[in-house]
Amino acid sequence: MYCVGLSKLIEKDQSEFMTTMRGTPGYLAPEWLNSVITEKVDVYIVLVVALEIVCGLKNLDSSQAEENMHLLSLLKIKAEADLLYDIVDKHNEDMFLHRKEAKEMIKVVVWCLQSNFMKRPSCQLL
């Protein structure tokens, strides 16, 4: 995976830089709260979109009940209950037919969406 978002602003000899918060709610990596940006911001954003594709749900959906409004919260609930198959898009035939692979993809997403950016993989590992 090649990082193409905000991390391209980082010089090769830098590991992070400071900036003001920008972005779409629901796609902002947690480290934005500290205004510290690394290449792992891009990892977070891309994997949120991947999760939306696998689940067939929006990351933030105000039309849903409060407990299901935020996809990452729903993912946490399903993961803790060992019900990841329940979050795979049932209306997408490919996802349904390949639900075992979709579940594995969700596990990768969980690894990549950790709040602590130091624990997230870099773009080169994906």
C-alpha positions in Angstrom: 0.0 0.0 0.0 1.3 3.4 -0.9 0.4 6.3 1.5 -1.0 9.2 -0.4 -2.8 11.3 2.1 -1.5 13.8 4.7 1.5 11.7 5.3 3.0 12.8 2.0 3.6 16.1 3.6 6.1 14.5 6.0 9.7 14.7 4.8 11.6 11.4 4.6 13.7 12.2 7.7 10.6 13.0 9.8 8.4 10.6 11.6 5.6 13.0 12.5 4.6 16.7 12.2 2.3 19.2 13.9 -0.8 20.7 12.1 -4.3 21.8 12.9 -7.2 19.4 12.7 -8.8 18.9 9.3 -11.0 16.2 7.9 -14.3 14.5 7.8 -15.9 13.4 11.1 -15.7 9.6 11.5 -12.5 9.4 9.4 -10.2 11.3 11.6 -7.5 9.2 13.4 -7.5 9.6 17.2 -4.0 11.2 17.1 -5.6 14.3 15.5 -6.7 15.3 19.0 -3.0 15.9 19.8 -2.3 17.4 16.4 0.4 14.9 15.8 0.3 13.4 12.3 2.2 10.4 11.1 1.8 8.2 8.0 -0.4 6.0 10.2 -3.2 8.6 9.8 -3.5 7.3 6.2 -3.6 3.7 7.4 -6.5 4.6 9.7 -8.5 6.4 7.1 -8.1 3.8 4.4 -9.0 1.0 6.8 -12.1 2.8 7.9 -13.2 2.9 4.3 -12.3 -0.8 3.9 -14.4 -1.6 6.9 -17.4 0.3 5.4 -17.0 -1.8 2.3 -16.9 -5.2 4.1 -19.8 -4.3 6.4 -21.9 -2.4 3.9 -22.4 0.3 6.5 -21.4 3.9 6.9 -18.9 4.7 9.6 -21.2 7.3 11.1 -24.9 6.8 10.4 -27.3 9.0 12.3 -30.3 7.1 10.9 -29.3 4.1 13.0 -30.1 3.5 16.7 -27.6 5.1 19.0 -25.8 1.9 19.8 -25.3 1.1 16.1 -24.7 4.7 14.9 -20.9 4.5 14.9 -19.5 1.5 13.0 -16.3 1.2 15.1 -18.4 1.0 18.3 -20.6 -1.7 16.6 -17.4 -3.5 15.5 -16.1 -3.5 19.1 -19.4 -5.0 20.4 -19.4 -7.7 17.8 -15.7 -8.5 18.3 -16.0 -8.8 22.1 -19.0 -11.2 21.6 -17.1 -13.2 18.9 -19.8 -12.3 16.4 -17.7 -10.8 13.5 -19.7 -12.7 10.9 -22.8 -10.7 12.0 -21.1 -7.4 10.8 -20.2 -8.7 7.3 -22.5 -7.2 4.6 -25.3 -9.8 4.1 -26.7 -7.9 1.1 -23.5 -8.2 -0.9 -23.3 -11.6 -2.6 -19.5 -11.5 -2.8 -19.1 -10.7 0.9 -21.6 -13.4 1.8 -19.9 -16.0 -0.4 -16.5 -15.0 1.0 -17.5 -14.3 4.6 -14.5 -16.2 6.0 -12.1 -13.9 4.1 -14.3 -10.9 5.0 -14.0 -11.9 8.7 -10.2 -12.1 8.3 -10.2 -8.6 6.7 -12.1 -7.3 9.7 -9.5 -8.7 12.0 -6.8 -6.8 10.0 -8.9 -3.7 10.2 -9.2 -4.0 14.0 -5.4 -4.2 14.2 -5.0 -1.2 12.0 -7.6 1.0 13.8 -6.0 0.9 17.2 -6.3 4.2 19.1 -2.6 4.2 19.9 -1.0 5.0 16.5 2.3 3.4 17.7 0.6 0.0 17.7 -0.8 0.4 14.1 1.2 -0.9 11.2 2.8 1.4 8.7 1.8 1.7 5.1 4.7 -0.5 4.1 3.3 -3.5 6.1 -0.1 -3.3 4.4 
